Amino acid sequence: MSERIAVCPGSFDPITMGHLDIITRAAAMFDKLIVVVMNNDKKHYTFSPAKRKEMIEKCVSNLPNVQVDVYDGLLAEYAAKQNACAIIKGLRAMSDFEYEFQMALTNKKLNPNVETLFLTTSAQNMYLSSSMVKQIAGMGGDVSDFLPEVIYDDVLKRISSQN
């Protein structure tokens, strides 16, 4: 039987407890999970792709079947190059679903060999997003419950240096 490989894409700017929850749950379902930092030149990021990759690696060091990569092309192409059978996407609310469903259909058209699996977030992370964490931290709010402890200081240092 061949290895079941899944890809979990995102901007992860920065990775949150919500992201980590989805990654941990997906890692339990596949032989190998590749968390891929997607880079879109049209977006402005707080952290470089290399820094986002480094922070994710710190957060998943206890998950032996998870690797982290950076990619700036089409996700369907990346999944094909990795021989992935699935793309894992986390959903917070119905508002996420419409966009993610459209992307899933597009990825299936571009790569018929990959399925998109949606994992719903746990209740405590439903409202959580990277942009919300950055906004709260930028205003001096406590984001300790929203970020993995191993990257907490990195995130606060970067965000405070921007203000």
Secondary structure, DSSP 8 states (H G I E B T S, - for coil): ----EEEEEE--TT--HHHHHHHHHHHTTSSEEEEEEE--TTS--SS-HHHHHHHHHHHTTT-TTEEEEEE-S-HHHHHHHTT-SEEEEEE-SHHHHHHHHHHHHHHHHH-TT-EEEEEE--GGGTT--HHHHHHHHHTT---TTTS-HHHHHHHHHHHHHH-
